[in-house]
Every structure is written in C-alpha cells, then in structure tokens.
Amino acid sequence: MDDKIDIAISYYTKKGQDILDTVNSSCSLTADQIIHYGEEMAAIEYKLTALEVAKES
C-alpha cells in the first residue's frame, strides 16, 4: 500500500510543480487564470497532505 501512496505523492508533487512552472514563466496571466491555478494548487496541496497522513498511519 505504501508503494501506491508514494506513487500518488510523486504524481501530485509533479502536477504542483508543473502549475508553479507555468505561473512563474508566464507574464501575461489574467486574474481568472491566476485564480484557477490557485484553486488547482489548493486541491493538490490538500491531496498531498492527506496522502502524507495516510502514509504515516
């Protein structure tokens, strides 16, 4: 089970990094796009936190 959790953590970490790279490399994002990316990051961080708690249990 830990292997699946580690894979999921790696996946969501990569997705989060992809979003950060996109936001940091763009100088012409609209407010709506920034909000959208922020919402996606919040969901990813929530999932990562839950996965890390599950891994510790």
Sequence and secondary structure as in RCSB ss.txt:
>XXXX:A:sequence
MDDKIDIAISYYTKKGQDILDTVNSSCSLTADQIIHYGEEMAAIEYKLTALEVAKES
>XXXX:A:secstr
 HHHHHHHHHHHHHHHHHHHHHHHH S   HHHHHHHHHHHHHHHHHHHHHHHHHH 
